[in-house]
Amino acid sequence: MSPPNSMSPATNGSTNGVAINGAKKLLDFDPSAAPPSQIADIRAAIPPHCWVKNPWKSLSYVLRDLLVILSFAVAATKLDSWTVWPLYWIAQGTMFWAVFVLGHDCGHGSFSDSWLLNNVMGHILHSSILVPYHGWRISHKTHHQNHGNVEKDESWVPLPEKVYKSLDTGTKFMRFTIPLPMFAYPIYLWRRSPGKKGSHFNPYSDLFAPNERTSVMISTLCWTAMALLLCYSSFIYGFLPVFKIYGVPYLIFVAWLDMVTYLHHHGYEQKLPWYRGKEWSYLRGGLTTVDRDYGVINNIHHDIGTHVIHHLFPQMPHYHLVEATQAAKHVLGKYYREPKKSGPFPFHLFGYLVRSLGEDHYVSDTGDVVFYQSDPHIPKFPTSATTKSKSS
């Protein structure tokens, strides 16, 4: 196992004790230890039909989302009321996020077994919401292949202490102050995360191998075509109508994307480990991901909250994830963390988001099993524990 300096100060040298809001909570197992099961055991527990990809079923979800998006846009335009627009923005932004998830399935090859269909639909779906399909697909593949790896992961990677302390105040403010981090995605596409170089639009970026450059160039051209279409529409119909119909929902979509991807890897009740070197494995990294319940949104955004099985087996179609998770839970045991049940809408997740951004700032520069540590100089939102202590 790791040397003591690889542990978070909250653990006092043991991964079995984790500080939650200042109180030490003892776990009855070590979440950073190698699990007793192998990935083949998990795969074997999943029914064979869960691996079958039905392109017609996938296309039916595309048609469903498209009809809903068009209906929302037509209704909001005809009603044209400031009591309706905020509801439209939230609903349409959520639908943009649903479209992203379907394009994400194309990138994983879980949309169908056809390379051509996956790429055509991926470009249509992702370009429509200003995502460079191949550029993002390749970096997201890197994320899945290295999930939970401090040095190689790609999505919401923990900053090593040295990198964190080199950031200026403005960057820290943007990264850890609600709601600013929830609008980071466009910036990430252009310049990635602090400590990493490259752009999802540049085929010569370090993100891509030489044989991927043509694909990235095609995706960048598709993205550019969509951006030009929006500019042309603004010129013909005016900036404000286009901003109301497309611009604000796009911002809501970005907030959804950032919140969901963050919460699938952060903010669980107990601190979860990140790995380096020989301590990391594909399975151990995947088991640090977290399932989330989004209430009625689960079906709308294609069950992407069922995230552990998706991370371990990204080629599985989204419409089988819930069943596969139920089948695999007995193999995962305590390494599967049952998500807190949501009401109709997942308001409870904002608490996890705020707490995590207030506490999870960087990890130690050394050690092969590390936990997030906190910068005491960043202002925190008051928690229930701190509120009670002040009142007493």
N, C-alpha and C positions, 0 to 999 in steps of 0.2 A: 504494500500500500504506500501511500505518499508520505513524505516527511512532514513534520508538524507545520512547517511554514507554508505548506500548500493549503492548509485549512483556513477557512474564514475565522476571524477572531471570535465570531459568535459560537463556534463549535468547541472552543477551548481544547483543540487538539483531537477531538473525536467527532466523526461524522454522525454519531448517534444522537448528539445533542445539537439542536438548532434553535437559535434565538428568534422568537416571533414577538414583535413589538416589545422588546426588552425582556421578555420572559423566556426561560429555557424550557423547550418542549422536548422530552425524550421520545425517540422513536423506537419501536420494537424491532426494527431491522435497519440495516445500513443502505440507504438509497443509492450510494455511490459504489457499492460492491458489485462485482460481476454477478449477473443473475444465474441461477442454477440451470435454467433452460437454454436451449439454443434456438436460433431463428428457424431452423428446420422443424423444431417441435411446435412452434407457433404456426408455421405454415401448414403443418399436418392437421392442426385442430380446426382449420377453416374449411367449410364445405367446398367441394370442387367447383360448384356453379358460381361461387363468388368471384372466380377468376375470369369468367366469361364476359367478353365485351360485346355489347349489342349496339352497333352503330345507329340503327333506327331508333332505339331508345334514347341514345345520346342526342340525336338530332331532334327528337321530340321535346327534350328539355330546352334546346336552342329555340325551337318554335314557340314554346310556352313563354320563355323569357322575352322574346321579341314581341309577341302579341301584347304582353303586359306593358312593356316599355312604350310601345306605340299608343296603347290605350291611355296610359297616364299622360303622355305628351299631348294628345288630342284633347283630352278632358281639361287639362290645365290651361291650354291655349284658348279653348272656347269659354271657359268660366272666367279666366283672367281676373281673379280676385286675390287680394293680398291676404285673405283668410285661407285661400286654397294653396297659394304658392309654397308656403313653408311645409305643408303636408306633402305636396308634390316633390319638393326637393329631397326630403327624407326618404320617401318611398322610391323615387327614381334613382337616387344615389345607391340605395340598397339593391335595386335591380342591376345597376351597373356593376356592383360588386358580384352579384350572381353570375353575370356574363363573364367577369374575370375568372371565376372559379371554373367555368366550362372551358375557357381558353387554357387555363392552367392544366386541366385534364388532357387537352390536346398535347400540351408540352410534355406530359408524362407518358403519352401513348396509351392512356387509359380511356380515351374517348372511343377509339376503335383500333382494330388491328391493321388498318390501312395507313401507311406513312403519308400518302398523298392526302387523304381525307383529314387526317390530323393536322397537317401543315396548312391546308387551305382554310379549314375552319379556325385554326389557331390564329392565322393572320387576320381573318375577318373579325373575329371576336375581340382580339386584343387591340388591333389597330383602331377599332371603333371607340375604344376608351383610352386611346393614346398610350398604349403599352407596346414597346418593340418586341414582337413575339419571340424571335430566335434569341435576341440579346438577353431577354429576361429568362427564357427557357433554359439557356445554357448556364447562367449564373444560379438559377434555382436548382438545376441538377447538381451543381457543386454543393449547394446547401444540403440537399438530401444525402449526398455521398459522404458528407462530413458533419452531419448534425451533432451538436454537442461538443465539437472540437474547437477549442479556443483559438487555435492558430489558423484553421482552415475553413471553418464554417463561414457562411456568406450572409445570413439573414439575422439582423439584430445581434451581431456578435458582441460578446462582452469585451470591453476595452481592458487591456493589460494596464496595470497601475501606472507604468511609465508613460504610456500613450495618453492615458486619462489626464495625468498631471501636466502634460505638455499642451493641453487644449486651452484656448483662451476662454475668458469668462462668457463671451457671447456664444461660443459653440456649446459650452456646458448648459447655458440657459436654454438654447434652442433644443438640445437633446433631452433634457430632463424636466422641463417645465410644461405642465398640461395647459393648453392642448397642443402646443407647438410640435411635439414629436409625432403627433398623429397626422401631420401633413408633410412628413419627411420623404415620402416615396418618390415624388418627381425629382427631388435633389439626389436621392440615392441612384436613380436611373442615370443621371448625368455624371455623377462623380463618386458614387459608392460611399462607404462609411469611413469615418476617421481612421487613419492608419492603413487604408487600402487605396489603391490607385486604379484608374480605369473608368470607362464609360460604356454603358450598354448600347450606345449608338455607334461607337467607333469600332469598326471591324479589326483595327490593329491594336485594340486594347489588350492588356495583359489577361483579361478575362477569357480570351478566345484563342483557340489553336489556329494555325494557318489554314487548315482545311475547313474551318467554320466561318471564315471571313465573308465568303459569298452569301451565305445564309443570313449573316448579320446585316450585310449591306441591303439585301432585299427587305428585311424587316424595317430597317431605318427608312427606306424609301416608302414603304407602306405607311409608316408613322407620319412621315412628312406629307404624304398625300392627304391623310386625314386632317392634319394641322392646317394645310392649305384650304381644304374644304370648309373648315370652321371659319377661317379668315374670310373666305369668299362669301360665306353665308352671313357673316357679320357686316360685310360691305353691302350686300343686297338687302338684308332685312333689318340691319342695325345691330349694334353691339349688345344692347340691353336685352332684346328678345332672345338672342342666342345664348347670352350669359344665363338668363333665367331658365331656358329650356335645357341647356347642356352644361354650362359652366358650373353652376352651383351643385347640381347632382354629381358632377365630376369630383368636386371637392369632398362631398359626402362619401363617395366611393373611396377616395384616397384615405379618408379617416377610417372607414371600415377596414380597408386592407391593412393599414398600419396597426390598428388595434387588435385585429384578429391574429395577424402573424406574430405580434409581440406576445399576446397572452397565451399562445400555444407553446411558448418557450420560456416564459417568465411568470412570476406572480403567483406561484402556487403557495398553499398555506405554509409549507416547509421549504427551506432553501433546497434547491436541487443542484446537483453537481455539474461542472463542466470539466472536460478532460483535455490532457495533452499526452503526447508521446505514446508509450506502450500501454498506458492505462485506457486509452480510447479504443473502442471498437464500434462497429456499425450498430450492433444491438444495444450496447450500453448508451450510446448517444441517442438512439431512437427512443429508448425508454425514459429519457428525461423530458420528452415532449409531453404536453398536457391536453387532455380532452376538455372541451368546454360545451356547456349547454346554452343554446341561444333561444330557447322557447320556440315561438312560431317561426323565427328566422331560420331554424335548422333546415326545414324543407326548402325555404326560399333560396338559401345559398348552398344548396346541394350537399348538406351534411358535412361540410368541411370542418365543423367542430369535432367530428370523430377523427381525431388527428393522429393518435398513436399508431393505429394500424395503417393509416395513410402514409405515415413517415417510413414505416418498416417495409411496406409494400406499395409504393406509389403507382405501380402499374394496375392496381385494382380499381375498377370503376366506382365512382362515388356512390352509386345506388346499391352497392353491396357492403359498404363500410360498416353500417350499424350492425348488420347480421354477423359479419366477420368478427367484429369486436366482441359481441356477445359470445361467440363460439370460442374465442381465444382467451377470454378473461381468466379461465381456470388455469391456463398455462402461465399467464403473466403473473398471477398471484398479486402480491403486494406492490409489484412494480407497475401495476395498472392503478391509476388514481381516479376513482369514480368522480365525475364532475358534479359540482353542486347543481341541483336542479334549479332551473330558471322559472320565473313566472312567464306570462305571455311574452314579455319583452325582457331582454337580458340586462336590466339595470344593475344587477348585482355585480356585473363584471367591471363596472367603473371603479368600484372600491379596490378590486385587485390591481387594476391598472394604476391608480393613483398611488397606492402603497408601494408597488414595485418600483415605479419611477422615482419615488422618494427614497428608496433604500438600495436599489440594485444599480451601482454606479461603475464598479470596476472589479477586476479580479487580480490576485497576486501575480507578479511577474514570474514567480518560481512555483514549482510543484506541479505534479501531474494530475491531481484531483483538486479542483479549486471551487470555491463558492463566492458568490457576489459579496462585496464589501461596500460600505456606505461612506460617502463623503459628508462629514458632519457640518460642513460649511454651506451645503446646499439647503435652502429652506424646505421644510417638509410640511405637508398637510397634516393637521392634527388627527391622530387616530383615537379610537374610543378609549384605549388604555391611557394615553397621555391626557386626554380630556378629564378622565376620572381622577387621575392623580393630581391635576391642577385644582379640580373642584374640592378635593379633600384637603 
